Amino acid sequence: MIARVAAIALSIASLPALAGPYDQPYALVESGWRSDVRKEHPVSISAVDGHSTPLRRRINPVAPGKHRIDVQLALAPGPSAKQTQTVEIDAVACTRYRVVAHYESRTHIEWTPVVHSEPVGECLRKFGRAQPAASAPRS
């Protein structure tokens, strides 16, 4: 009997170690989609906070807070320094961030990373809506 109670207590104590990235509020960072109208092109996500990512279109969930995302644009041959940029995201819980490259001309390498955000419905249902920051009074 005591051995059984001890085994149950040990298995319950190890449950937090089995918790996954979706067991607490999270944010998602992904590569966005191509849009000729908005002049945007998908990027590859090469690193998050200095750690390289195995998947280039999206990364594992990240904790809310500030993160440095290294992105690459590989449209045409050219200087690799112009094809890699870093974008900083102050991630809010239950939010998806899609990073794209905004360009003026497809024949020119100059581009700027742009981040679009949207709520993650599943996360909001599970953890509820985060409290919005106090907004400035409107004039």
C-alpha positions as CSV (number, residue, x, y, z in Angstrom):
1,M,0.0,0.0,0.0
2,I,2.7,2.5,1.0
3,A,4.7,1.6,-2.2
4,R,1.6,2.3,-4.3
5,V,1.1,5.7,-2.7
6,A,4.7,6.5,-3.1
7,A,4.6,5.6,-6.8
8,I,1.5,7.7,-7.3
9,A,3.1,10.7,-5.5
10,L,6.3,10.3,-7.6
11,S,4.3,10.2,-10.9
12,I,2.4,13.3,-9.9
13,A,5.5,15.1,-8.9
14,S,7.1,14.4,-12.3
15,L,4.1,15.9,-14.3
16,P,5.5,19.4,-14.5
17,A,8.6,18.0,-16.1
18,L,6.3,16.6,-18.8
19,A,4.6,19.9,-19.5
20,G,5.0,21.0,-23.1
21,P,5.3,24.4,-24.7
22,Y,1.5,24.6,-25.2
23,D,0.7,24.1,-21.4
24,Q,1.2,27.8,-20.6
25,P,0.5,31.0,-22.5
26,Y,2.7,31.2,-25.6
27,A,3.3,33.2,-28.8
28,L,4.0,31.9,-32.3
29,V,6.4,33.3,-34.8
30,E,6.0,32.2,-38.5
31,S,7.0,33.3,-41.9
32,G,4.2,35.2,-43.6
33,W,2.8,34.7,-47.1
34,R,3.7,36.2,-50.5
35,S,1.5,39.2,-51.4
36,D,2.2,41.0,-54.7
37,V,-0.4,43.7,-53.7
38,R,1.5,44.6,-50.5
39,K,4.9,43.8,-52.1
40,E,5.7,41.2,-49.5
41,H,7.7,38.0,-49.7
42,P,8.1,35.1,-47.2
43,V,11.3,34.9,-45.3
44,S,13.2,32.0,-43.6
45,I,13.5,32.2,-39.9
46,S,17.1,31.2,-39.1
47,A,17.5,31.9,-35.4
48,V,15.6,33.0,-32.3
49,D,17.5,34.7,-29.6
50,G,20.8,33.4,-31.1
51,H,19.7,29.7,-31.3
52,S,19.3,28.3,-34.8
53,T,15.9,26.9,-35.8
54,P,15.5,23.6,-37.5
55,L,12.2,24.7,-39.2
56,R,12.5,27.7,-41.5
57,R,8.8,28.6,-41.9
58,R,7.8,28.6,-38.3
59,I,9.4,28.0,-34.9
60,N,8.3,26.3,-31.7
61,P,6.1,28.4,-29.4
62,V,8.0,31.1,-27.5
63,A,7.3,32.6,-24.1
64,P,5.8,36.0,-24.0
65,G,8.5,38.7,-23.8
66,K,11.2,40.2,-26.0
67,H,12.9,38.0,-28.7
68,R,15.4,38.6,-31.5
69,I,14.4,36.8,-34.7
70,D,17.0,36.4,-37.5
71,V,15.3,36.2,-40.9
72,Q,16.7,35.7,-44.4
73,L,15.4,36.5,-47.8
74,A,16.7,34.4,-50.6
75,L,15.2,35.8,-53.8
76,A,18.2,36.3,-56.0
77,P,22.0,36.0,-55.8
78,G,23.5,38.9,-54.0
79,P,25.4,40.0,-50.9
80,S,24.3,37.7,-48.0
81,A,24.6,40.7,-45.6
82,K,21.7,42.3,-47.4
83,Q,19.7,39.1,-47.3
84,T,19.8,38.6,-43.5
85,Q,18.2,40.9,-41.0
86,T,17.2,40.8,-37.3
87,V,13.7,41.9,-36.1
88,E,12.9,42.3,-32.4
89,I,9.5,41.2,-31.2
90,D,8.0,41.9,-27.8
91,A,5.8,38.9,-27.9
92,V,2.3,39.0,-26.2
93,A,0.7,35.8,-25.0
94,C,-1.7,34.1,-27.4
95,T,-0.5,36.1,-30.4
96,R,0.8,34.8,-33.8
97,Y,3.5,36.9,-35.5
98,R,4.0,36.6,-39.2
99,V,7.3,38.0,-40.5
100,V,7.6,39.0,-44.2
101,A,10.0,41.0,-46.3
102,H,8.6,44.2,-47.7
103,Y,10.3,45.2,-51.0
104,E,9.9,48.1,-53.4
105,S,11.2,46.3,-56.5
106,R,11.8,42.6,-57.1
107,T,14.9,43.3,-59.0
108,H,16.5,45.2,-56.1
109,I,17.7,43.4,-53.0
110,E,16.7,46.2,-50.5
111,W,13.9,45.0,-48.2
112,T,12.6,45.6,-44.7
113,P,11.2,43.0,-42.4
114,V,7.5,43.6,-41.5
115,V,5.6,41.8,-38.7
116,H,1.9,41.2,-38.9
117,S,0.1,40.0,-35.7
118,E,-3.1,38.2,-35.0
119,P,-4.6,36.4,-32.0
120,V,-4.3,32.6,-31.6
121,G,-7.8,31.4,-30.9
122,E,-6.9,28.1,-29.3
123,C,-4.6,29.8,-26.9
124,L,-7.2,32.4,-26.0
125,R,-9.8,29.7,-25.3
126,K,-7.4,27.8,-23.1
127,F,-5.8,30.7,-21.2
128,G,-8.2,33.6,-21.6
129,R,-7.4,37.0,-23.0
130,A,-4.4,38.9,-21.7
131,Q,-5.1,42.2,-20.0
132,P,-4.7,45.0,-22.6
133,A,-2.2,47.7,-21.8
134,A,-3.6,51.0,-20.7
135,S,-4.2,53.1,-23.8
136,A,-3.4,56.8,-24.1
137,P,-6.4,59.2,-24.0
138,R,-7.7,60.1,-27.4
139,S,-7.9,63.7,-28.4
